[in-house]
Amino acid sequence: MNTSEQTFQQIERAIRKIADKFPVKEEASIMTDIHIRVTQETGEMVVYNDEEAEITRCVIEQWINNADNNFYDQIASVIRKCLTKHKDTIEQMSILKPFSFVLENDDKESVAELYLVDDETVIIDPDLMEGLDEDLDAFLEKLLKD
């Protein structure tokens, strides 16, 4: 799926609305994760906290009636890119660390951990790690031949 500029803008607007709910000026006293629930048929993206209180919502037109079998894998990558772009804002939100952004399907099942905010831990984007096993195997094989 080629992601349109409008889709990126809508996701980034939602991220800014999330950050507005947890302003930097306030002391971090809330312990929660951010749950991003996407409905494949309607393209609706709703963001919740742990208590299922809605933070924001939007409809991503490009995602409406998307019938791809790997829909959630594709959108996870797109949302991750947007979260990474706003890393500085996200990491200063007034939420106790560690906290995560989690992608859920419309059945409220966790599909992917999108972004972990913690001073000591970093989650690497799976797209970046794609093919790493093969590269390491080839490197080791070459090393052992020499």
N, C-alpha and C positions, 0 to 999 in steps of 0.2 A: 504494500500500500504506500503510495506516495502521499506524504502528509502535506496538506496545503498550509500556506502561511496563515490563513484564517484560523485553522485548527490550533496551530502553535499560539496564536494571539489569544484565543479563547482559554486555553489551558493556562497560559501565563497570567491572564486576568484572574482566573480562579485562584492561582497560587498567591497573587497579591491580596485577594480578599481573605484568604486563610491567614496570611501574615498580619493583616489588619486586625483580625480577631485576637491575636496574641502579640500586642505591641511590645517593642523592645524596652520601652520606658518602664513597664511593669516588672516587678520581681517575679522570677519564675517560680510559681507555686502550684501550677496545674500539672498533674501527671496524666498524660494521655498519649495515644497514638492518633495519627490522622488516617482515616479510612476513606479511600476513594473508590466509590462503587459505580461501575459503569454497566448500563443496560444495553446490550448489543442491538436489540430491535429498535429502540427509541433514540439511541445516541446520547441518552441523558447521563451526565456525570454529576453525582451527588457526593459531597464531602461531609463526613461525620467525625465526631470524636468517639472515645470509647463508650460513652453513655448513649450513643446513637442520636445525640443532638446534632441537628443539621448545621453545618458551618456555611456552606454555599452550594449552589447548583448551577449547571448550565447544560445546554444541549449542543453537542458537537455534530453539526450537520453532516460532516463527512462520515461519521460513524453510524448514521441511521440506516437500519436494515443491512448492515454489513454482515454477510453470511460466511466470511472466511473462517475456516476451522481454527486457525491460529490467530484469531482476532485479538485475544488478550495478550499474547506474546508481542504482537505488533504495537499495540497501544502502550504496553508497559515501557517499551523502548522510547516511544515518543514522550511520554510523561516524564520518564527519567531524564531525558535531555532538557526538558523545561525546568525540572527541579534543580538539576545541576547548574543551569544558567543562573538561577536565583539562589545559589548556595549561600551567599553571604547573608541575604535577608532571612532565609529559612533557619540558618544556624543561630540567629540572634532572637528568634521568637521566644516569647516568655513561657516556655514549656520546659519542665524538668527533663534533663537529659539522663539517659538515652531515650529517644523517641523515634518512631518510624513512620514513614508514609507507606501504606499498604494498599495494593490494588485488590479489589474484590469484584466478583461477578454479581449478577443480579440476585443470586441465591444466597448472598452474604458469605460466600466461601472465599477465603484468601487465595488469590491467584499468584501474586508476586510481592516480594518486599521491594519497594521502589527506591527507597532512600532511607538511610539510617543516620540520625544526627546524634553523634557521640564524640566526645573529645579524644577518645582513645582508639576507636574502631572505625574502619573504613570498609564499605562494601564496594567492590569493583563491579562495574557494569558487565553483565554476562556477555554482551556483544563484543566487548573488548577482549574477553577471555576465549572467544570462539576460536577453535583450532590450536589452542595452546598445547594440548596433550600431544597432538601430532608433531608439532614443532619441537617439543622437548624430547619425544621419542627419537626423532630424526637426529637431533643434536647429540643425544646419548649414544646412538648407534655409530655415528661418525666419530665420536670421541673414543669409543671402545675399539674401533678399527685401527686408529692411529696408535 
